[in-house]
Amino acid sequence: MTRSTPRLFARRSWPETARITDILRRETVGGILLVSAAAVALLWANSPWRAAYTTLSELRIGPASLHLDLTLATWAADGLLAIFFFVAGLELKREFVAGDLRQPSRALLPVAAAVGGMIAPAIIYTALNVGGDGLAGWAIPTATDIAFALSVLALIGSCLPDALRTFLLTLAVVDDLLAISIIAFFYTDQLQFVPLLLALLPLAAFTVLVQRRVRSWWLLLPLAALTWVLVHESGVHATVAGVLLGFAVPVVRRKEGPGPGLAEHFEHRWRPLSAGVAVPIFAFFASGVTVVGGGLGAAFTDRITLGIIAGLVVGKVVGILGATWLVQRLTRAELSEDLAWSDVLGLSLLAGIGFTVSLLIGELAFGTGSAADDHVKIGVLTASLLAALLATIVLRYRNAVHRRIHERERVDLDHDDVPDVYEQEAREHGS
């Protein structure tokens, strides 16, 4: 009897699977660099030479006449992270135009899981900080760090099903979009309309050029930089400029034929700079919190820290599992037949790794270098490590269970570089 219920994240075509695998591989390297940079900063900030780390972070460079005499830490958060969000914007648009999110049936479950995985942590954090000074940080535990999470997933084992990896990647894409929206709407204190309106001019020129498939860096880069400067002057966090520029790039090729579209071309060029330079440098400047001298004990008695840990470790699990279960009860959508609820549990624990965007929101909420911001860093670091540990325990067990499935999906008896299972399903669908 053929099952009539549609399956979300059913086995997909080999080119799409290969594309996702390539993304995961690149993000894994970036995640390792991110963790390494954070570890170096944490060790330096708690060493006898920690004053040098503070001096480096507070070193100001840039033209004061343009209000861009910023500290290196601010340049990392406002400038370099704009590259990260530009790549995120490219990936978001690709998913909505040509990826899984263009199909409501496939997008329904990860979108619901992402929304649930942001609402529940915010509620838990708020409940623990009602009546205190930490309510401004309600959005800190809502974000998932995709590079960090994918790095842990890769280290856990290669036998986990593609459906699990795809679910995490799609959930993270939606999570990024929601996090960007939160930064734009809730963490903009003083909005200056004139620079914001002026930013539309270079943005429009950039859009016209890329829509005409212009790739000349000497035309596009100055327009992108001017857009960033004006958005920065407007009071909106400058990383939003990166997202808008990414959304402007077309995904589909103008003419039929081989080769990548412009969005894929830009993503291929800029992702290494984002994952290998921008995010690790931001992590280096954002993770250097001093915990010696009683700072750690004070942090763990602060409701801000406790709210972040509870939100990321408990809230993500409650939100993602609850939303996934609810969607399956209210609709005909189901998980892939290769996945069990224990897989979703492991994935929801993995989504509790909040790092890059969580640290950024903490700085926006409480101010860089404040005592509350230090507690945010301790909470994010602790929660991320705890979530990674718990996810490893669950998914290592599931990795052994999926080993047989993984081996079957890699069988290529005719040696044509396409696994036989994909060819068999293609023939069945064709018949």
N, C-alpha and C positions, 0 to 999 in steps of 0.2 A: 504494500500500500504506500503510495507516494505521499509524503508529508506536504500539506498545502500551506502551512504556516511559513512566511518568509523568514529567512535567517539573516540577521545582521552579521556582517563580517564573515560571510561564507567564503570559501576558498575562491580567490580572485585570479585574474590572468597572471601569467608569469611575468610580463613586463612591469605590471603594477607592483607585484611582490618584490621584484628586483629593485625597483625604485625605492620602495620603503626600506629595504635592507640596506641600500646605499646610504640613505639618510641616517639610519640608525648607526651605521659604521662611523660616519663622519661626526655625529653628535657624541659618540662614545669617546673619541680622542679629545674633543673639546671638554667633555666632562672630567676626564682625567687631569687635564691642564687646570681646570677650574678648582678641583679639589686640592691639587698641589699648590696653587697660588694661595688659596685660603689657609692651608697648613703653614706655609712659609710666613704669612702675615701674622697668624696667631702665635707662632713661636717667637717671631721678632718682637711683637708687642708685649711679650711676657719675658723678654730677656733683659740682661743688664743694659742693652743698647736700645731700649724701647723709646727713649727720647729722640733718637735719630729717625725712627719710624714716624713719630708724630710730626717732626720737622718736615720730613719728606711729604707727608700727606697734606700739610698746611702750606706748602710752598706755592706761591701765587705766580701765575704766568698768564699772558694775554693782554690785549689792548684795553686799558681802562676807559678810553673814550667811547668804546662800544659796550661798556659794562661787562666786558668779558675777561677781566682780571680775576680769574677763578683759581681756586686751589686745585692741586692735582687730583685730589679725591673728587672734587666737584666735576672736573673735566671728565673723569672716568665715568661718573654717574650720569652726567648730562650729555657729554659728547660721545664717548666710545659706545655707551649703551644705545645711542641712536642707530648705530650700525647694526647692533643686535636686533633692534625693533624693526629696522628696514628689512632684514632677512626674514623676520617673523611676519611682516606685512606681505612679502612676496609669497611665503608659504601659505599664509591664510588665504590670499586671493586665489592661489592655485587650487587649494582644496575646495573653495566655493565655486570655482569656475569649471575646473576639469577633474577634481578629485572626488573623494567619497561624499563630501559635504554638499555636493550638488544634487545628490539623490536623497530626498527626505527619508526614505525607508532605511537607508544605511546611516544617515546622520542622526536619526532620532535618539538612539541609545547613548552614544558618546556625548551628545549635546546635553541630554538630561543628566548623565553622570557628572559632567563638568559643572553644570549649574548646581546640582546637589552638593558636589564636592567643594563649592565655594560658599553656599548658603550655610551649611551646617557648621563649618569652622568659624564663620563670622558670628553666628548665634552663640556658640560656646564661648568664644573670646569675650563677646559683649556681656554675657551672663556673669563671667568671672571678674569683669572690670566695671560693673555698674556701681556708680557712686564714687569711683576713683578718678585718677588723672589719665588713665590709659585708654579711654574710649576712642581717641583719635586714631588708634592703631587697629581698629576693628578689621581692616582688610589685610593685615599682615599675613595671617595664616591661610588666606584663600588661594595663594598662588602655588603652582607646582613648577619646579625647576626641571625642564625637560632634559637638558644636557646631563645634569647630575643623575636624574632618574634613569635615563637610558644607559648611562655608564654602569650603574649598579645592575641593571637588567642584563647587560652584556657579560658582566663578571659572574653573575649567578649561573649562567649556563646557556648553551646554544640550542638546547633541545626544546625550549618552550615554543609553543605554536606561533605561527605568523599572526594568527588572529589576536593573540594577546598583545603582541608588539604593536599591531595596527590600532587596536583599541586605545593603548596608552598614547600613541602618537596623535591620534585624532582628538582624544580628550585633551591633550596638552595644547593642541592648536586652538580649540575653543576656549580653554583656560587662558591662553595668552590674549585672545580677543577681549574677554571679559576683564582681565587685569588691566589691559590698556584703557578700556572704557572707565574703569574705576579711577585710574590715575588722572585721566582727563577731566572727569566730572566731580570727583570728590577731593582731589588734592591740588586744586588750583585756587590759591588764596586771593590774589589780586590780579584780576583780568584786565589787560590793557587792549582795548579794541583796535586802536590804530595800527600797532605792529601786527596784530593778528590778521586784520584785513589786508595789510600790505603783504603779508606772507602768502596770500592767495595768488599774487602776481607771479613770483618765481615758481610757485607750485604749478600754476596753470601753464607756464612756459615749459616746465619740465614735462608735464603731462602731454602737451602737444608734441614735443619732440619724441618721447618714447612711444606714443601712439603711432608716430610715423616711422617707428623702428630705428630711430637714430641711436647709435651706441657710442658716439664720440665723447670720451670722458671730459675733454676740455670744454665742452658745452654743458654737459649734464652736471658735473661735479660743482662748478660755481653756483649753479641754480639751486642745487641741493643744499649747499652750505649757506646760501643766503636765506633759504626757507628755514633752515635750522636756527639761524641767528634771530630772525624775526619772531619765530615761535618762542624762542627763549626769552626775548624781550617782552612778549605779550603776557608772561606769567604762567602760561600753560607749560607743563613739563616738556622740555625740548625733545624727549624721546618720542613724543607723539608725532613730531615732524617725520621721523624715520618711518613710522607706520603709514602716514599719508603718502609719502613718496613711494613706498612699496606697493600700496594699493593702486597707484597711478600706472604702474607698469603692466602692459598687456600680457596675458597668459597664452592665448591662442595665436598661432602663426597666421599672418595675413594671407599667405599663399600655401597651398598644400605642398607637401614635400618633406624630405627627411630633415632632421636637425631639430634642436630645441627651440622653444619660444623665447621671447626676450626675458620674461620673468625667470624662466629656468636658467637662461644664460647668466643673468645678473646674480641669481642665487648661487650658481656654481662659482662665480668669481668672488663674491663677498662672504659666503659662509665660512671659508677658512679664516678670513680676517676677523669675523665675528667670534667664532668658536675658539680660535687659536690666540687671539690678541685681546679683543675688546672685553669679552666676558672674564677671562682670567685676570686682566688688569683691574677691572672693577672689583672682582672678588678679593684681590690683594688689598685694595684700599678699604673695602667695606668690612673685612673680617678681622681686622687688627684690634680686637678688644682686649684690654688688660684685665686678667682675672686674678692675678696675684695680689696679695695684700687685703684679702677679704672681699674683693669684688664679686667673686663667684657666690659666696654665701648670701650676700645682699641681693643678688639677682634672683636666686631661687626662692626667695621669700617675697618677691615682687609679683603682683598679680599680672603685670604685663608679660613677664616671662612665662608664668604658669598658663596664662591664656593662650599664648602662642604654641606652647608644647601640647596642650590639650586640643587646641584647634587643629593642628597639623596631624598629630598622631591618632586622635580619636575622631575628630570632626570629619576628616577626609574619608575615613572608613565608613562612618555612619551615613554621610552624604552620598557617596558614590554607590555603596551597596543599596541604600534605601531608594535612591532614584532609579537604579537599574531594576530592582525588584518591582517598583511601582509601575514603571513603563511596561514591563512584561505582563503585569497583571491587567493593565488598562488597555493594552494594544495587543496585536497579534505578532509583534516583533519578538524575536528570540535571539539569544546568543548563538554563536557558531556551535555546532555539535561537538567540536573539539575542546570546548571550554566547559569547565565546571565552576560552581560558585566559589570553590576554594581558589581558583585562578583569579577570579574577580576580587576576592579578599586580598590576595597578594598584590594585585595591581593597585587596589585602593590604598594599601599601606605604602606602596612605592610612590603614589601621588602625594604622600605626606612629606616628601622631600621638597621643602621650599627653601630656595636660596637666593638666586639673583634678584627676582622681582620682589620677594618678601623683604630682603634687606633694603631695596630701593624704597619700598613703601614705608618701611620703618624710618628711613632718613627723612622722607617727606612729611611723615606724621609728627615726628618729635624733634627734628633738627639734627644735623650731623654733629657728632661729638658730645651730645647731651648724655646725661646719666641714663635716661630712658632709652636712648638709642643703643647704648652699650648693653642694656638688658635685652633689647630686641635681638641684637647679634647673638648673645648667649642663648636666648630662647630658640632662635632659628637654627643655630648650629646644633644644639642639643636635640631638638625635635627631628632635624634631618638625619642625624646619626642614628637616633632611636628608630625612626621609620625605616631607614635602610636596613638596620639589623633585623627588625621584625619581618620585613618583606623578604629578606634573604632566607630566613628560617622557613617561611611558608613556600616560597617559590623554588627553593632547592628541593623540597619534597616533591613539588609538582613537576620539577624538571625531570626527575627520574620516571615519573608516570608518563610523561610525554615523549620519552626517548624513542619508543617504538614508532610513534606517529611521525616524529621528525625523520627517522630513517626511511620510512615509507615514502615521505614526500620528497626525498632526495634521490630516489632510484631513477636512473637514466640508462636503461638497457640498450636503447638504440643510439646512445652517444651523440645526441644532437644538441646537447647543452640545455635542453628543456626537460624538466622532470616528467616522467611518464604519466603521473597522476593528473597533471594539468592537460596533457594531450588527450588523455582518456575523457576527462570532463568536457573538453572542447568538442570531441567527436560526439559525445552524448547530447550536448546542447544543439549541435548541428543537425543531428538526426531528429 
